[in-house]
Amino acid sequence: MRVAFVGKGGSGKTTLSALFSRRLARSGAPVVAVDGDINQHLAYALGLDEEEMFAAPPLSAHTGEIKDYLRGTNPRIVSRDAMVKTTPAGRGSRLLRLLGDDEIHARHVQRVGEVPVMVTGAFDESDLGVACYHSKLGAVELYLNHLVDGPGEYVVVDMTAGADAFASGLFTRFDMTFLVVEPTRKSVSVYRQYRDHAAEFGIPIGVVGNKVTGEDDLDFLRLHVGDDLVAHCEQSAWVRAQEQGRGHGELEPHNARALDRLRAAVDARPKDWATFQRHAVEFHLRNATAWANDATGHDLTAQVDPDFRHGPAPAAFA
């Protein structure tokens, strides 16, 4: 199952992405955490020392090689340059198993504590004025477009802040999207933006209330998000201690139970491969006609394989 954490900047989505990933890993579940935020902090939230560098190369640094690998022998994709971030898998494409024996996982995954992690890569000076961060996220979108995750397997993505996550079709690649909402009007405003965009495409969402300090905060969230509220986390002394480098003990029982409720909400979602593939094709066709045909000099609508059905049945696994 693919899970995204989104929300207003500073809402705590990176912290919750890390806590949720660690909780899954400690239960024995196969999990990969992906840092898809412009501020690459997920590995440090998972316990990487601030003085250490994340050693595995970022996905965005090898987008060309990732394209070459994933397109395999798909005759509809003539070259890496003709493959864009929305290019869907088809017959001949290499599909991925979570943490499978393939060069993408082998090159880009690094364990931080119990959690295997991949990072998108930071926005740096060479990108200023010539690129947007969504060009880096293209490697994550390609990865998810070719991944066949099975029951009890999890990909957890810490996404960009705010409704900016809707600037590409990546938001349709998830089985569940958790909006991290603080009990403030500004955070609720971001929730409403995301809720309304998600509703246009039938994207399932749930709200995680965060930094709740009492019943007044909880009543505020219930008033403004209603039944979308899946769970809430209280202000955590343990998290603050971790952030200050003096972490000992365990996460508070209430917050641990909140993470378990999030997992239960994810596990209750049916895996809908048909909708996944329909969204992949829809957004690819949109991008092809809007910019990608002109950018590549190819008719990328021809990359859609009408006879391909995504999911566990295809045999073209890496």
C-alpha positions, 0 to 999 in steps of 0.5 A: 500500500502506498501512503502519502503524508501532506500538510501545511509546512511545519504541521509535522508531516515529516515527523509523522511520516518517520513515526509511521514508517518506524512503527511499521518496520518494528512490526515486521512489515516490509516498508520503504520511506521516501523523502519527497519533500523539498526540504530533505529531512526524513532520514534525520527524523528517522534517526540519522545523525545530523553530522552524517550524510545520507549515503545512497544517491538521490533518485533525481541524480539518476533519472536517466538510468532509472528510465533505461531500466524501467522501460526494459523492452517496451517497444512504445518507449523509443529512448530515455529522452522519450520517457517522461515522469508520467509514462505508464508501464506497458508490456515489456516494461520492468515492474518492481517488487518492493525491496526486490532484487533490482538495481533501483532498490540496490542503488538508492535504498539506505537503512536508517535504523530499522527503516529502508529509505530513499530520497528524491534529492535536494533543490540546489543552486544549479536548479535556480531559475531553470527547474522546479522541484517537481522535475526531481519528483519525476523519479519518484513518480516513475518508481511508483508507476512501475511498482507492484506492492503486495498485501502488507507492504508499505511505501510511505512518502513525505510529500511537499508542503501544502496544495503544491502536491497537486502540481503533478499527477503524483498525488494519484499514485497513493492508496491513502493520503493523510493530511496532517492538520494542526488545530489552527485556521491556516492548517484547516485552510490547507486541508480544505484545498487538498480535500477539494482537489482530491475529491475531483479525482476520487482520491481517498484522504484522512486527517491526522490531527497533530500537536493537539493539547487538549479537548478544545483543540480536538473540538476545533478539529472535529468541527472543521474536518468532521468524519475525515479525522482518522486519529490525532496526536498529542504534543509529544515530549518524546518527539521534542526530546528526539529533535533535541538529540536527547531521545530516550524511552518510547513514544507516548501510548496515545500517540502510538495508538494513533499510528496504529489507527492510521495503519488500520485505515490504510489496511482497510482500503482495497487495492484498486489497480484498475483506478491506479492505471486509469489515473496513470493513463489520464495524467500521461495523456494530459502531460503529453498534449500540454508539453511533453510531445513538444518537449520530446519531439514524439507523440507520447500518447502512443506510449499508452498500452491499451492491453496492459493491466497493472497489478500482480498478474503481469510477469515482467518483473525486474 
